[in-house]
């Protein structure tokens, strides 16, 4: 009988812990997609297309979609406006998470966040290592919450958007996902703003 490796044991444990509870109903979430690019348009935005297709295929609503240039103030302004909209629950941005001088999406996100979801970047790096090895070190993907709205900054490649959605976000935005998920705590994200 073959012995399981440590990685196989960890993956088996995760699969046992992470599951869909069929006794719960699916709850659709309203998700906006923001592409950050100096060169893309909606006609050739492959990363935005990847996210939009996955959002809708999962049963969620594509609430808004736009493109802004690599400008920190413009990105932050769009994030703020969308986070204040009662029609948007989640914002996914793609692009501008790298290390070059024009990569300012992470800084724009952090200008807006009330709280950062530190483990998102860690988990995304873990997923990326399995796909692209040590090149994963060049991504600064991050997540947070502002005005009761979830926000995630994803890299600009369609593959990275696919990985972030398929391996992390699709599960966390599925109310049936156990042991916990982002959807079940959505009503409490802005409770600090409602306290007297």
C-alpha positions as a Python dict, from the first residue, in 0.01 Angstrom:
ca = {
    (1, 'X'): (0, 0, 0),
    (2, 'X'): (139, 338, -105),
    (3, 'X'): (182, 601, 166),
    (4, 'X'): (32, 946, 103),
    (5, 'X'): (274, 1235, 75),
    (6, 'X'): (237, 1537, 300),
    (7, 'X'): (96, 1741, 8),
    (8, 'X'): (-163, 1473, -72),
    (9, 'X'): (-268, 1460, 292),
    (10, 'X'): (-302, 1840, 304),
    (11, 'X'): (-505, 1845, -19),
    (12, 'X'): (-727, 1560, 105),
    (13, 'X'): (-786, 1743, 433),
    (14, 'X'): (-874, 2065, 250),
    (15, 'X'): (-1119, 1886, 22),
    (16, 'X'): (-1289, 1727, 322),
    (17, 'X'): (-1312, 2058, 508),
    (18, 'X'): (-1409, 2270, 206),
    (19, 'X'): (-1740, 2157, 62),
    (20, 'X'): (-2076, 2265, -78),
    (21, 'X'): (-2369, 2223, 160),
    (22, 'X'): (-2659, 2116, -63),
    (23, 'X'): (-2904, 2200, 217),
    (24, 'X'): (-2842, 2571, 159),
    (25, 'X'): (-2976, 2774, -132),
    (26, 'X'): (-2741, 2953, -371),
    (27, 'X'): (-2748, 3333, -323),
    (28, 'X'): (-2649, 3538, -630),
    (29, 'X'): (-2410, 3827, -568),
    (30, 'X'): (-2375, 4150, -773),
    (31, 'X'): (-2016, 4176, -897),
    (32, 'X'): (-1850, 4462, -1087),
    (33, 'X'): (-1537, 4415, -1300),
    (34, 'X'): (-1283, 4695, -1341),
    (35, 'X'): (-996, 4654, -1586),
    (36, 'X'): (-694, 4875, -1523),
    (37, 'X'): (-500, 4933, -1844),
    (38, 'X'): (-351, 5209, -2059),
    (39, 'X'): (-398, 5002, -2375),
    (40, 'X'): (-709, 4784, -2347),
    (41, 'X'): (-1064, 4854, -2461),
    (42, 'X'): (-1378, 4650, -2388),
    (43, 'X'): (-1334, 4487, -2730),
    (44, 'X'): (-995, 4333, -2646),
    (45, 'X'): (-1018, 4300, -2267),
    (46, 'X'): (-952, 3926, -2232),
    (47, 'X'): (-908, 3936, -1853),
    (48, 'X'): (-1231, 4128, -1802),
    (49, 'X'): (-1404, 3885, -2039),
    (50, 'X'): (-1268, 3591, -1838),
    (51, 'X'): (-1406, 3729, -1512),
    (52, 'X'): (-1740, 3837, -1660),
    (53, 'X'): (-1798, 3493, -1814),
    (54, 'X'): (-1713, 3313, -1490),
    (55, 'X'): (-1930, 3545, -1280),
    (56, 'X'): (-2234, 3486, -1497),
    (57, 'X'): (-2169, 3112, -1542),
    (58, 'X'): (-2162, 3078, -1162),
    (59, 'X'): (-2509, 3232, -1134),
    (60, 'X'): (-2400, 3574, -1012),
    (61, 'X'): (-2491, 3908, -1171),
    (62, 'X'): (-2238, 4120, -1362),
    (63, 'X'): (-2341, 4450, -1202),
    (64, 'X'): (-2102, 4682, -1388),
    (65, 'X'): (-1795, 4676, -1606),
    (66, 'X'): (-1547, 4948, -1697),
    (67, 'X'): (-1187, 5023, -1792),
    (68, 'X'): (-967, 5293, -1636),
    (69, 'X'): (-608, 5389, -1706),
    (70, 'X'): (-319, 5314, -1472),
    (71, 'X'): (-382, 5623, -1260),
    (72, 'X'): (-401, 5582, -884),
    (73, 'X'): (-655, 5861, -828),
    (74, 'X'): (-884, 5746, -1112),
    (75, 'X'): (-876, 5386, -991),
    (76, 'X'): (-949, 5489, -631),
    (77, 'X'): (-1233, 5718, -743),
    (78, 'X'): (-1400, 5436, -939),
    (79, 'X'): (-1356, 5194, -646),
    (80, 'X'): (-1510, 5448, -406),
    (81, 'X'): (-1804, 5522, -634),
    (82, 'X'): (-1879, 5156, -693),
    (83, 'X'): (-1836, 5069, -324),
    (84, 'X'): (-2100, 5328, -237),
    (85, 'X'): (-2349, 5186, -488),
    (86, 'X'): (-2626, 4973, -336),
    (87, 'X'): (-2628, 4777, -665),
    (88, 'X'): (-2274, 4636, -619),
    (89, 'X'): (-2162, 4381, -358),
    (90, 'X'): (-1817, 4295, -492),
    (91, 'X'): (-1556, 4468, -710),
    (92, 'X'): (-1294, 4267, -896),
    (93, 'X'): (-1020, 4469, -1062),
    (94, 'X'): (-770, 4319, -1304),
    (95, 'X'): (-435, 4470, -1394),
    (96, 'X'): (-178, 4690, -1226),
    (97, 'X'): (-71, 4452, -948),
    (98, 'X'): (288, 4406, -1065),
    (99, 'X'): (612, 4584, -982),
    (100, 'X'): (655, 4837, -1262),
    (101, 'X'): (619, 5212, -1219),
    (102, 'X'): (271, 5214, -1378),
    (103, 'X'): (141, 4936, -1148),
    (104, 'X'): (-59, 5138, -894),
    (105, 'X'): (-379, 4936, -856),
    (106, 'X'): (-279, 4790, -519),
    (107, 'X'): (-202, 5136, -383),
    (108, 'X'): (-540, 5263, -511),
    (109, 'X'): (-720, 4972, -346),
    (110, 'X'): (-544, 5038, -16),
    (111, 'X'): (-639, 5406, -39),
    (112, 'X'): (-1004, 5292, -29),
    (113, 'X'): (-1008, 4988, 203),
    (114, 'X'): (-1161, 5006, 550),
    (115, 'X'): (-1008, 4664, 619),
    (116, 'X'): (-764, 4448, 424),
    (117, 'X'): (-817, 4075, 374),
    (118, 'X'): (-451, 3985, 425),
    (119, 'X'): (-490, 3613, 363),
    (120, 'X'): (-621, 3666, 8),
    (121, 'X'): (-277, 3764, -123),
    (122, 'X'): (-119, 3472, 59),
    (123, 'X'): (-371, 3222, -73),
    (124, 'X'): (-349, 3363, -426),
    (125, 'X'): (30, 3326, -415),
    (126, 'X'): (-12, 2965, -302),
    (127, 'X'): (-244, 2895, -597),
    (128, 'X'): (-9, 3075, -837),
    (129, 'X'): (299, 2881, -727),
    (130, 'X'): (132, 2559, -842),
    (131, 'X'): (79, 2717, -1187),
    (132, 'X'): (380, 2942, -1250),
    (133, 'X'): (635, 2851, -983),
    (134, 'X'): (853, 3124, -840),
    (135, 'X'): (716, 3379, -1089),
    (136, 'X'): (424, 3410, -843),
    (137, 'X'): (648, 3638, -638),
    (138, 'X'): (588, 3922, -885),
    (139, 'X'): (216, 3957, -810),
    (140, 'X'): (82, 4184, -538),
    (141, 'X'): (-280, 4064, -557),
    (142, 'X'): (-478, 4191, -260),
    (143, 'X'): (-827, 4208, -115),
    (144, 'X'): (-1023, 4421, 125),
    (145, 'X'): (-1355, 4571, 225),
    (146, 'X'): (-1481, 4929, 190),
    (147, 'X'): (-1830, 5061, 259),
    (148, 'X'): (-1951, 4704, 308),
    (149, 'X'): (-1826, 4604, -39),
    (150, 'X'): (-1566, 4337, -107),
    (151, 'X'): (-1277, 4441, -336),
    (152, 'X'): (-1007, 4228, -493),
    (153, 'X'): (-713, 4340, -708),
    (154, 'X'): (-614, 4060, -947),
    (155, 'X'): (-327, 4047, -1195),
    (156, 'X'): (-394, 4143, -1556),
    (157, 'X'): (-349, 3804, -1720),
    (158, 'X'): (-653, 3593, -1809),
    (159, 'X'): (-484, 3291, -1650),
    (160, 'X'): (-439, 3470, -1317),
    (161, 'X'): (-802, 3589, -1324),
    (162, 'X'): (-915, 3234, -1399),
    (163, 'X'): (-705, 3097, -1110),
    (164, 'X'): (-830, 3360, -863),
    (165, 'X'): (-1193, 3293, -953),
    (166, 'X'): (-1180, 2914, -992),
    (167, 'X'): (-957, 2839, -694),
    (168, 'X'): (-1068, 3101, -438),
    (169, 'X'): (-1344, 3348, -518),
    (170, 'X'): (-1601, 3113, -672),
    (171, 'X'): (-1608, 2921, -345),
    (172, 'X'): (-1603, 3221, -113),
    (173, 'X'): (-1889, 3383, -307),
    (174, 'X'): (-2100, 3068, -289),
    (175, 'X'): (-2331, 3087, 12),
    (176, 'X'): (-2342, 2707, 21),
    (177, 'X'): (-1966, 2677, 76),
    (178, 'X'): (-1861, 2535, 412),
    (179, 'X'): (-1719, 2580, 665),
    (180, 'X'): (-1762, 2952, 588),
    (181, 'X'): (-1785, 3201, 303),
    (182, 'X'): (-1791, 3574, 230),
    (183, 'X'): (-2162, 3584, 145),
    (184, 'X'): (-2287, 3483, 489),
    (185, 'X'): (-2110, 3778, 656),
    (186, 'X'): (-2204, 4039, 393),
    (187, 'X'): (-2488, 4186, 605),
    (188, 'X'): (-2238, 4258, 883),
    (189, 'X'): (-1958, 4420, 679),
    (190, 'X'): (-2078, 4773, 747),
    (191, 'X'): (-2221, 4723, 1096),
    (192, 'X'): (-1965, 4968, 1238),
    (193, 'X'): (-2126, 5239, 1023),
    (194, 'X'): (-2472, 5162, 1164),
    (195, 'X'): (-2378, 5167, 1534),
    (196, 'X'): (-2509, 5458, 1742),
}
